[in-house]
């Protein structure tokens, strides 16, 4: 018998750049800039499409939107 709840078994909802922009209340251009700067959770690629897992985005927001890739920020002199 498994201890996994039905909520845990549900697949993650994948968010488009438009969905993420609406969630964060920023422009699409800002999303791409944040991604390039290492400020967003790592997206996944499906063919040529880029998507973010909604649970990764929710966790990132709950943590206060920390920079995800500190090395990128340090190399750009932003850390």
C-alpha positions in Angstrom: 0.0 0.0 0.0 1.4 3.4 -1.0 1.5 6.5 1.2 1.4 8.8 -1.9 -1.7 10.9 -2.0 -3.7 11.5 -5.2 -2.4 15.1 -5.1 1.2 14.0 -5.1 0.6 11.7 -8.1 -0.9 14.4 -10.3 1.4 15.6 -13.1 2.8 19.0 -12.8 1.1 21.7 -14.8 3.4 23.2 -17.4 3.5 27.0 -17.8 4.2 28.9 -20.9 6.2 32.1 -20.9 2.8 33.9 -21.2 1.5 32.0 -18.1 4.6 32.8 -16.1 4.4 36.5 -17.1 0.8 36.6 -16.0 1.6 34.9 -12.7 4.5 37.3 -11.9 2.7 40.3 -13.4 5.7 41.1 -15.7 6.2 41.4 -19.4 7.3 38.5 -21.6 10.5 40.4 -22.3 11.2 40.5 -18.5 10.7 36.7 -18.2 13.4 36.1 -20.9 15.7 38.7 -19.2 15.1 37.0 -15.8 15.8 33.6 -17.3 19.0 34.7 -19.0 20.2 36.3 -15.7 19.6 33.1 -13.7 16.7 34.6 -11.7 14.0 32.0 -12.5 13.7 28.3 -11.8 15.1 26.2 -14.6 12.6 25.5 -17.4 12.2 22.2 -19.3 12.3 21.8 -23.1 9.7 19.9 -25.0 10.9 19.9 -28.6 11.4 23.6 -29.3 9.0 24.7 -26.5 10.2 26.0 -23.2 7.9 25.4 -20.1 8.2 25.9 -16.4 6.7 23.4 -13.9 4.1 25.2 -11.9 5.2 23.5 -8.7 8.8 24.8 -9.2 7.5 28.3 -9.8 5.2 28.1 -6.7 8.1 26.9 -4.5 10.4 29.6 -5.9 7.8 32.3 -5.0 7.2 30.8 -1.5 11.0 31.0 -1.0 11.0 34.7 -1.8 12.0 34.5 -5.5 15.8 33.9 -4.8 18.3 34.0 -7.6 18.4 30.4 -8.8 21.8 30.5 -10.6 24.2 32.4 -8.5 27.1 31.6 -10.9 25.4 33.4 -13.7 24.8 36.4 -11.5 28.4 36.5 -10.3 29.8 36.2 -13.9 27.7 39.2 -14.8 28.8 41.2 -11.8 25.2 41.3 -10.3 25.8 39.3 -7.1 
